[in-house]
């Protein structure tokens, strides 16, 4: 009498509990892996029977010598249904960066995962782990395995690793900046990446902003700036630009000069500092003998302010202004003609008007005049 047939936990073998009138139980065909245990009182346990095999045993009564053949059919030790792994999501990484992201799945308690490179068959990549670290982009397949029975899921769950292109950071070629005169940086020539790009410049010293593509840089000393560009996938690239600071030239000039109407005055600008040979540019050109020399002659007809710009070989500039005041001419009147006898004298009487300030007089020729530098000398 068969009392029970039980599959082993790993489903590879089964065991039978039986009761018989005999006091001995043996196999018809010997299998050394099968173990028969006499529990006493006609109760026997037969264990280690291969899961897919039936068994024929012989029950013997040693007193009577009677034997009985018993055919034992194997129980169903096939696997129960096993759920496929649940993916925790496909992964993506920025091309050229390491390490690559780990692919993960979730299974039930008592289960583990084996990873393959194909949906069916294929090569076993990793055994017994819910996570897998790939070495390249592609689709990988996870299979659930019961840690006790080794039963596996009927299907494999795919998890894909992709890469996205990095943005290309380009801060431009190194540039020169004049001291106290800014230069515009431009990283907008960068390309690729995904979606809208964001910018971050460092250091912030001397920059008008750090989170735009084209800040104005006005460092006090030569500085290397780094721009970090990030796309919507979080991919990052960087580039550097050196801003070399050149000293400014200096220029001095007379602030104000005067000239009589119809006359001329000399402008005189003195440039210094900067780098290399200095060039000059006066404006406006009206009334000037030249605009590209340090000391042109000015012959304006009205009051005017000229600006001189001094430029060095690096393009750095300095400016100064000169005002030329045009003064009206005085009007001279020597008086009425006079006739005198030999040996007599007469007083000359000049008068002057307009002009600017105190008028001065000078009579010529000076012979026979008591004073040639007064308004009314005696002749």
Secondary structure, 3 states (H helix, E strand, C coil): CEEEEEECCCCCEEEEEEECCCCEEEECCCCCCCEEEEEECCEEEEEEEECCCCEEEEEECCCCCCEEEEEECCCCCCCCCCCCCEECCCEEEECCCCCCCEEEEECCCCEEEEEECCCCCCCEEECCCCEEECCCCEEEEEEEEECCCCCECCCCEEEEEEEECCEECCCCCCEEEECCCCEECCCCCCEECCCCCEEEEECCCCECCCCCCCCEECCCCCEEEEEEEECCCCCEEEEEEEEEEECCEEEEECCEEEEECCCCEECCEEEEECCCCCEEEEECCCCECCCCCCCCEECCCCCEEEEEEEECCCCCEEEEEEEEEEECCEEEECCCCCCCCCCCCCECCCEEEECCCCCCCCCCCCCCCCCCCCCCCEC
